[in-house]
Amino acid sequence: MGFHVKLGNDRTRAQNRAEKEERVRAGSAHAALVMLGDDCLGWCQFGSPAELPEVKSRRRYEQGLTAVPDWRITCFFTGKGLRGRGVADAALGGALTEIARHGGGVVEDYPEETDDRKVAGSFLHTGPMAAFENHGFTRSRPISPHRWVVTRHVDPAREA
């Protein structure tokens, strides 16, 4: 829920879970799931800026903002023991396919640059830089010491 609404100490896990389920059922939350049979290995959340208005490092983000993107990719999850096996890469590819299916446009994310340093998985919730570069994203501007805004245009005719 952290990209949907501003999180604070007054919100409980149960409240976040219930609100997320409500958004999914209403069709106002989007994600590309990576499945192996009936098991979900991970996912990638995406949506419009209206759906996902919250951005980490907002002050630095807004300093260099020239245009609001059509889409944001904001959050990844990879199941325990599955990191480093291509789950996030597959989820990102699925999200780009879904974005193309929904009309495409400018897509933005805020991945962590690991710079060959060891980074805890909890810091990679917005995805690793390498995954985005592998999918044709380019660095637009830094918004923290190890986080960048990356962008890419998704053409619905090519991606779908």
N, C-alpha and C positions, 0 to 999 in steps of 0.2 A: 504493500500500500504506500510505501515511501515515495513513489513517484506520482501517485494519484493525489495524495493529500499531504499536507505538512504533518509529520509525526511529532508527537509530544508525549510527555509522561502520563498524560490523562487518557491515553488510548491503551486498551488491553489487547493481548494476542487474540482473544476470542472475538473482540470487536473487529479487529483487522481481518481476521479470517472470514467472519460473517459478511463484512462489507465487500471483500474481494469476491466471494461466492455470488453475492448479489449482482455485482458488476458483470461477472462472467455470464450468469443466467440472462442478464439484460442485453448482452452483446456489446457492452461498453468496456470490455477488457479483451486484449488480443495477445496471443502467444503462439509460438511454433513449438510443438512438442516433439521430442525425439523418442520414438517408441521402439522397443524390441519385443515383438509379440504384444502381450497385454501389459508389459512393464514400461513405465515412463522413466527414461534414463536422465532426462533433463529437459530444459525449455529455455526459450528466449522471449521476453516480453517486448512488445512494440505497440505503438499507437500514435495518434495525432497529439500535437502539443496541448490541445484542449483536454484530451483524455489523460495525458501525462504531463501536467504543468510543472511539477517540481523537478528542479535540476540541482545537482550537487555543485558547490562552488558558484552559486548564483551570481554573486557580485562580479567575479572575474568573467563569468560566462556572458553577462549582459554588457560588459565593457566593450567586447569585440563583436557583438551581435549586429549584423547588417541586414539579415532577413530571417524570419521564423521559418523553420523547415516544415515540410509537409508531414513528416513522420519522425518519431524518435524511437530508438532502440534503447531501452533503459536498464534491463536486468536479465541476468543469466542465472540458471541453477543447473548444477551437474550433481547427480547423485553421489553419495559417499563411495569412495573407491573407484570412481570412474573418471577422475580428472586425468588429463593428458591422453585421452583416448579418442578425441575428436568429437565429443558430444556437443560442446559449445560451437564448434565449427559447423556441424550439421544443423544445429538450432538456428544459427545465424543465416545459413543458406535457406532454411525453411522460412524464416521471417522475411527475407528478401523476396522469395517467391510469393508469399502472401501479400506483401506490400505491392508487388507488381499486379497481382490479381485484383487488388483494391484501387488500381489506377496509377500506382507509382508516384514518382516525384522525388524531391530532395529528402534524403534520409540522413539523420544525424545521430551520433552516439558520443560517449565520453569515456573511452576505455583507459585502462591503467597501462602505462608504459613500464615494463618490468626491467628494462635496461640490464638484462642478465643478472638481476638481483633476485633473491628468493622473496616471494611475496605470498603471504597467507591467502588461501582461497577466499576468505571472507572479504578481502580487499578487491577481489576480481569480479565482484557482482555485476559490474558494468562491462565485463569482458576484457580480455587481453588485447593489446594493440595489434599483435601479429595476426590474430584472426581477422580483424577488420582490414588490415593491409592486404591479406590474402584474398579478400573479397572485393578489392578495388576501391576501398575508402582512402581518402587522402587527409592528412593532418591540416586542419584549418588554423588552430591557435591553441596555445596552452592555457589551461585554466587552474592548474595547480602544479606543484613540482613534478609530478609523475602522471598527470591526467591531461588529455587533449580533447578538443572537439574534433571529430572526424566526420567527413561528409562524403556523400556519393549520390549521384542521380540514378534512380531506378527507372528504366524504360519498360513499361508494361508489355510492349511487343517482344522484347528480347528476353526478359526474365521468366515469363510464365511458361 
